[in-house]
Amino acid sequence: MIFTGTPGGIGFGSKPYRPLKAGDVLRCEVDGLGAIENRVVPET
């Protein structure tokens, strides 16, 4: 799986607006293939 991110500004359409923050965990799973989890970290 390759995560390329989301184009800038796309999240502003969400109601309520909930941007990702440090500590959030993203999980993607594909049946028969596996799963990957990534924790959001602050930008350095």
Secondary structure as UniProt FT lines:
FT   TURN            8..9
FT   HELIX           10..13
FT   TURN            22..23
FT   STRAND          25..30
FT   TURN            31..33
FT   STRAND          34..39
//
